[in-house]
């Protein structure tokens, strides 16, 4: 994050608290290096000053400033150690506690960090950073335990042991990538006293047909890469205009970073021209340019006056591509904070992305998305969470057009250098549905069943159940599915599932039970009042399911069978059961079922029920296979047990009579819904 370090100098150097005691020569030199942001050099000078310092107050100040230097260099482990030392020597500035907590958070020590943030809350209750820190730690732990589906992988093809950061696509086909690096070969040969590393240049790499990236080379053109720092660039959609950051460093002067623009001249870049920005003097930094897809808006990061904190995201607009940009406008408090907002990027759909060290995040810089409300013009900011973000610095994100893939920069553990470029991508969701097809009566698996899967996306798949009755399909995302089963001697079966609204991989289980047609199939909860045949309202649910069954099996005809218990006369029971069966037929006809598919038959008490396995398991006094005739029922011990047996006998069933019914063509005249009544 070398370019960022160069633009945060003014923020950090304003917190110097020089001791009232006499200073040694070494300490004065260290403070001067610190003042100008030369942290790498300042650390060595403070080490020498500490060895000669005898005053405890000055020693404490040296420890604190050493910690600040490591913080400025993004070396979180060393920063944690030195801020801890600062607290141990009781340095009075409460920021030491806050920065110690920040370092702990960056080192994934969330519980310890929470303790320090809460201490800072007590020391400075009006500063929201304590509360934000606690929330960040709690959310970071949650995000790491339940990461998003994005995959993040280090780009070992072109990363180096040096700092590689801020990739940008330089061609429409996304096969040329520019990035910033301080690797050997850069024009800046000196070592930064600010960072302790070399100066950065713009480099490029190209992807071949096999997807392999080439060995990086410096970007062409004599005026782009110079002995100064160049980095954090942006290109227009056509790839013929380059915007980039250039930072100059002077030993005795804080030099601001500037934005330059270079047009394409053949295969190289032409003369680089500074983009003048109103209000940005020599000591003001403007950096990290991001040109919008229509090229009418240029976003950038700056610490110029009028902002909300250290560095803010600003923008400049123009009416046409050929016109100059207007005055800078701050993006406002929804995006910008008292902290640092940097590295803006605009996706093809116009959505803004940026990094911040103040919005609730995981540590260091996190990458955020800013969605703009078209009516109010206000932004809603959201964290991209883990693993896009980490406890280290994460910034410089880009997307490959509309695809959910691209690159970002991170200083997280596992990289080759201090900053590395990572590829990220969103793998497609994986959904499957599997199950077993069973015989409803025997509960044995059925092989050879034809299974049809129909999706709301219009896709249809077919399979045959295996010897163990199993089947399996792959499913698509955001789709409703119907599963239909068909095999000889069974009613068609069905099941359903849906992947709508599901954002994680999932394997669905849907078992389907098919009813054999050789035996009668009981209809549950078909209820009548005593000695009556009018259907009670509770019966409609079961009968509506029968309507579905008949519609799903359009080639069957059925006999509706009604049974009574043994009480009452034989003839009365026969007539009552016949009327009850007919009432069911009449209901089905009223629901659109053809009358010639239905036969009503009352059996009175002539066919007592045989106890099933399920009924035997439910009622201990009913043996499996026992016929519930009058003799057995009267032998039961209690009236309650006898009533249970009588209720089982009072049932309505249907039996398939044929499977070759041919539906009649529909006519404009409604079919006669009346039926002969055998009362």
N, C-alpha and C positions, 0 to 999 in steps of 0.2 A: 504494500500500500504506500509506495514511495511518494507518489504525487500528492496523496492526501497529507502526508507528513509535512510537506513543504507549504501547504496552505493553512496549517493549524498553528503555525508558529506564534502569531500575534495573540491567539487565545491563550496558549500556554504561558507565554512570557509575561503576561499581565499579572500572573499570580505570584511573581517573585516577591519574597518578603525578606529583604536584606537585614542582616543583624545590626543591632546598634553598637555591637562590640567591634573592636579593631579586627581587620581582616589580614590574613597573610597574603603574600604575593600570589601564591598558588590558588588561594580561594578566590581572589579577585579575577584571575584568569578564567577560572572555572565558571564564575558567575557571568562573565562577559560572553563565554561560549554558549552558556545556557540562554542568555538574553537573546542571542541571534539564532537560537534553535539548533545549535550545533551539538546535538545530544551525544553522539558517539564520542566526540572529542571531550565534551564536558565530563562524561563519566570518568575518563582517565585522569582529568585534571582534579576532579573532586576526590578521587582516590588518593592522589598525592597530597591534596590539601588536608584531608582527614588525618593523614599520618603526622602532619606537623601541627595540627590544631590542638590547643590545650583547653580552650573554653568550651564547656559543656553545651551551652546554648548554640554556639556556632557549629559544634559537632552535630547537634540534632538537626540544624538547618541543612548541613551538608548531606546527611542521610536522607532527608526529605527530598532535596533537589535531585539526588541520585535516583530515588524512586520515581520522581517525575520524568527523569530522562528515560528510564526503562519503559515507563508508561507511554512516552512519546514515540519510542521505538517499537511499540506493540510487542514487547517481550514480557508476556504476562507472568511467566514463572519468576523471573527476576524482579518484576514489579511487585508481585505478591510478597516476596522475601523482604524487599527494602521498605515497603509500606508497613509491614509487620514490625520491622526494626524501628521505623519512625514512631509507631504507637508505643513501643516498649520504652523508648527514651522520652516519652511524654511530650512530643512536639505538639504545640497548642492548636494548630490549624485542624479543624474538624474534617476538612477535605481529605486528610490522610485516611480517616476511617472510611469515607465514601469510596476513595480510590482503592483501598485495600479490599473492600467488598466487591468492587468491579473486577479486580484481578482474580479474586476467588471464583467469581462467577465464570470468568473466561477460562478458568482451569477446571470447570465442571464440579466445583465444590459448593454446590447449591445450598446445602444446609448451613455450612459455615458462613457463606455469603449473607444468608438471611439474618443471621445473628448480628453481623456487622452493619447491615442496612438498618436494622431496628435500633442499633446504638446511634447511628447517624440521625435517625428520626428524632430521638430524644435530644440530641445535641442541637440540631437545626430543624425544629418541627415545621417551619414554614417552607422548607425546601422540599418539593415533591419528589426529588430523586430518591429519597429513602423509601417512600411508599412504592414508587415505580420499580425500584430494585427488588423489593420483596415479591411483588407481583410477577416480575420477570423470572425470578428463580422458580416460583411455583409453577408457572406456565412452561418454563423450559423443561422441568422434570416431566411434566405431563406430555409435552410434545415429543420428547425422546422416547417415552414409554409407548406412545401411540403415534408413530411417524406417518406422514402422508405417503402416498404410493410412489412418489417420485424416487428415481434411482440417481445417485450422484457418483461419478467415477472420475478419478484423476486422469488427465490427459498425458500419459507418460510419453506419447509420441513426440510431443514438442515442448513439454515442460523441462526445466533445467534446475540445477541446484541453486540458481539465482532467483530473482523475483520476476515472475511472469504474471501479467494481470491485464484486465480490461480488454477482452477480445471483442472484435466487431466484424461482421460480415462485410466483405469488400466486393461481393459479386451477387447478382440476383439468384444464381443457382446455389448459393451458400457453400461454394467449394473453395473460396479464398478467405482466409481469416487474417486480420491484422490484430496485433496485440503489443503491449508494452513490455520491455524487458531490460534489465541491466546486465545481461549476460555478456561475455567477452565478444568483441566485435562492434560494440556500440562506439559512437564517435566521442562520447565523453570519457576520457581516459582517467580522469582524477577520481579520487574517493571522496564521497560526500562526508563532510564533517557533521552534517545533519543526521544522515541515516547510517553512516559507516559502510555504505555500499557504493557501487559505481553509479554513474549517470544512466538514465534510461533513454532508449530509442524506440521507434516503431519498427516492428518486425512483421513478416508475413510468412504464411505456410499455405500450401495448396493440397487439396484432397484429390487423389486419383480415382480411377474407375472402381478400384477394389475397396475404396473407402479409407485408404491409408494416407496419412498426412506427411507432407515432405519435410525435410530438414529446414528449419526457419532461416530466412535471410533478411537483411535489412530492407525496409521499404525503399523503393527506387525514388530518386530525386535528390538533388544536392541541397535543396532549401528546407526540407522537412526535418531530417535528422541533423543535429548540430552538436557541438560540445555541451550545450545545455541539456536539461531534462525535457524529453518529449514523451507524451503518453496520453492515456484517457481520450481516445479519439472517437469520431463518429463519421459515417458516410451517408450520403443521400441514397435513395433507392436505386438510382442508375449507377451508382458507384463512381461518379466522375467529379465529385466534390468532397474533399476531405477537410474535416474540422478536427483540430487537435489542441492539446494543452502544451504550453512550453513554460518552464519555470527556470528562472535565473537565480543564482545564489551568489551573494557578495559577502565577504567576511565581516565587513563593518556595517552592513545595511540589509534590512529585511526586504527582499525583492518579491513583489507579487507575481503570481502566475498569470499568464495571459492566454487568450484563445486565438488561434490562427486558422486561416482557411487557405487551402491550396487547390487549384483546379487541375484536372488530369491533362497531361500533355503527352500524347502517345502512350507509351507503356510506363512512363514515369510521372511524377508530380511536378507541376510548375512552381513558380515563386510563391512562397508563403506570405500571406498578408494578415496583419493583425486586425482582428475585428474590434473596433473601438466601441467601448461600452460607457455610456454616460454615468459618471459618479465613481468610476473605477480608476483611482489614481495609481501611481507606481507602487505604493505600499499595499494596495488592495489586491487580493487574489481573485481571479475568475478562472474557473477550470471546469473540466468534465463536460464538454459540450455534447448535446444530444439533439440532433435535427429531427423534426417531425417527419412522418412519411410524405406529407404534401409540401415539405420544405418551407413552410410559412412561419414556423415557430422554432426558435432555438432555445433550448433549456440549458441551464448551466448552474454550477454551484459557486457561491461567493460569500465572502465575509463583508461585503460592502454595507455602508450605513443604511438603516431602514429595515434591517432584518429582525428576526425574532431570537437569534442566538449566535452561536459561533459561525457556522456556515449554513446558508439557506439555499433552497432551490428557487431560482429565478427564471424568467422567460422574457424573450423579446419577439415581437411579431412584425410581419411585413405583409403588404397587400399582394405583392407578386414576387416570384423567385428572383426577378432581376432588380428588385428594389432593395434598398438598405433596411436593416432591422431598426425598429423604433426603440423607445426608451425601455429599460428593464422594469419588469413588474414582479413583485414578490408573490409566490404562490399562496401565501396566507397561512394562518395558524393551524389549519387542518393537516397540512403537510409539514410545515416548519415548526421547530420547537426551540427551547433554550439551548439544545444541544447542537449536533452537527447533522445536517441532511446533505448528502453528496451523491455523486455518480448517478444522475438521472438517465433514464432510457425510455424511449417511446416505442411501443410495439406497433405492428402494422395496423391493428384495430384501434389505435389511438390511446390505449391504456398506458398510464405512466408508472414506471417503476423507479425506485431510488433506494438508497441505504441510509440508515440513521443509527446513531448511538444513544438516542434518547427515548424514542417510542419504545413501548414494551417489547423487549427482544431477548435473545438468548445470551448475548454477550458481545462486546466489541460492536462492530457494525452488523446490523441485520438487513436483509433485503425486504422491502415492503412494496405493496401494490396500492396505487391510488386511483380509485374509480370516481369519475366526476359526474355529478348529477346534472343532467341536461337542463333541468328547470331552474335549480337554485345556483348552479355553478360551483357548489361546494364539493370537496373531496371526502371520500370515505377511505381511510387507510387501514390495510390489513397486513399482518405478518405472514410471510410465506411458510413459516414453521420449519420444523426438522423433516427431512435432511437437507432441504435447500439452505436453511440457516443452521449455524452451529454456534458453539460458545466462543469461537474465534471471530475474525473479521470476515464478513461475506458481502460481496459487492460486485458491481460490473456485470450484471446479468444481461443476456441477449437471448432472443428466441429465433428459431428457424422458421420465419414466416408465421403461418397459422398453426404449425405443429407444436405439440406440447414437448418440445425438446430444444436444447440450445446449450449455452455455456455460461459459466459464472466464475468469479474469482474468490478464493478463500485461503486463509492462512491456517486452516484446521490441521490437526495432526494427520500424518500419513502422506503428506505431500513430499515432493522432491526438493522444494525450495522454501523460502520464507513466504512467498505468495505463489499459489499455483492456479492454473486454469483447470476447471472441472467441467465435464460434460454432464448434463442432466437430461433425463427423459422420463416420460410417463408411460409405463408399459400398459398394454391393453388389459382391461379387466378380464379375469378368467372365471367363467361361470359354467357349471355343469349341473345336469339333473340326472339322477339315477334312482333306481328302485327295483322292486320285484313285483311281478304280476301273480296274483294269487287266485285260487278258486275260493269264492266267498263261503261256500258251505264247508269244504274240507280244510281250508286254509293251507292247501298244498300249492307250491309254485307251479305255474303253467309255462311250458315251453312252446315255441312256435307261434306265439301271439304277434300279430302285426301291430306295430306301435307307430302312430303318426303324431309328429310334433308340429304344431302350427303356431307361428309367431305373429304378433301384431305388426311386425315389420314386413310381413308378406312372405317370409321364408317358410318352407315346409321341409321336414326331414322324416325319413322312415327307417325303421329297424325291426328286427325280429328278436323276441325274447330268447335268451339262452336256455340251456338245459335246466339251469337253476332258477329260471323265471326272470333273470335280471336283464336290465337294459341301461343304456347310458347315452346322453346327448350333450354336446357342447352348446352353450347358450350365448346370445349376444347381450350387450348392455342395454338398459332402459327399454325392455321389451316385455310384454305380457305373452304368456304361452298357454295353449291348451294341448293336453295330451289325450289322444284317443286310442283305444285298444279294440281289436277285432279278431275273433277266432270262432270256428265252427262250434256249435252246441252251447254257446254262451252269449248272453246279452253284451252289447258293446259297453266297454268301460270308459271312464274318463278321469282325468286329473288336471290340475293347473298349477302354475307357479308364475312368478314375475321377478324380473331383475330391476324394475323401475325404482329409482331412488337409492339403490345400493351402491356404495362407493368402495367396497372391498371385495376381493375375490371370495367366492362362496360356492360350495357344493350343496345343491338342494337334494332332498330325499323325498320322493313321491312314490309310495306303494299304491297299487291299484288292485282292487278286488272285483272279480268278474263273477256274475251270477249265472250258474248253469241253468239251461232252459228245460232240462228233462224233468225237474221237480218243481212243484209250486213254490212261489216266492212270496213270503208274507209281507204285507204292508203294515208297518207299525202305526199305532195310535189312530186307527180308524174307529171312532167312538160314536155310540148312539145312546139316546135315553132309553130307559127300561121299556121293553115291548114296542119300541118305535124304530122307524127306519130312516128318519131324517138325519142327515149328516150333521154332526156338531162342528162348530167352527174350528176346533182343535184338529179336525181330520184333514183340513185343507192343505196343511204343509206337506203331509205324506203324499196326498193325491197329486199335488203340484209336481212333486219329484217323479211320480209315475208318468205324468204328462211329459216331462223331460225325457224319461226313459223311452217312451213311445216315439217321441220325435227323433231321438238319437238312433232308434232302431226302426226305421220306417217300413221294413218288410215283414214285420211280425204281426200276427193276430193273437189275441189273448182271451182267455176265459176268466172273468171276475168271479171268484168264489167267496161266498159268505158262509160262516159256520156259527152255530149257537152251542151253548152248553146243554147238558141233558135235562135241565129243569124245564117243565112245561110239556105239553103234548107234542107227539111226533109231528102231526100235521100242522099244528100251529108254528112249531119251530121251522118246519120246511117253508111255510109261506112267509114267515118273518125274514128268514135268511134270503129268500128269493127277492123280496122287496129291498132288502139292504144291498144286495148285489146290484140290483137295478139302479138304486140311487147313486152308486159309484159310477156305473156306466153313464148315467145321465150327466153327472158332473164332468166326466171326461169329454163327452160330446160337446158340452157347453164350452170347453176349452179348445175346441177345434179338432179333436180326434175323430176320424171318420167312424161312423156307426158300424160299418161292415167289418171293422177290425175288432169289434168288441162283442162278447157274449156274456150275459149275466146268468149265473147259476147258483142257486141256493142249495146247500147240502144239509141244513138243519144240524142235528146232533149225530148224523150218520158217520162222520169221519173225525173221531177224536184225535187230538194232537199227540204225536210221539215226542217225548222230552228230548231236547237237543243237549249237546255238550255244554253250551253256554248257560242254558236254563238250569241244568243240573248243578253247575258251579255256583249259580246264584242262589238256588233254593236247595238246601241240604236234604229236604224231605222228598225231593223228586229225583229218582234214579234215572240216569241217562238211558234212553231207549224205551222207557216205560210208556205204554199207551194210557192216556188219561181218560179211561172209560168210567162209567158210573160206579162200578164196583170198587175200582181203585180210589176214586175221589172220596167215596163214603167211608173208606177205611182210614183216611187221614185223621190225625189226632185232634185237630182243632178246627173250628169254623173258619178261622183266618187262613189256615192252610188249604182248606177246601175251596175257599173263594179265589185263592191264587190259581189253583188248578182250573177252576171254571173260567177265570179271566183268560187264561192261555187258550182254552178251547174256543172262546168267543173271538174269532179272528177273521180278517179279510185277506185273501191271497189272490195272486193271479198266476195262471199257467199258460205258457206259450203253446198255442195250437198249431201254428204254421210259421214258416220263415220265408215264404215265397210270395207274400202279398205284394201286389203291384198297385201303388197309389194311383187313384184316378186323377186325370187332368183337372186342374182348378177351373171353375167356371165363374162367371160374373154373378150367378144366382147363388145365394148362400145355401149350403146344404141343410136338409131337414134335420133339425136337432131333436125331434121327438123320437121316442122309442116305445115299443110295445110293453105294456105293464102287465105282468102276470099275477097281479093281486087277485 
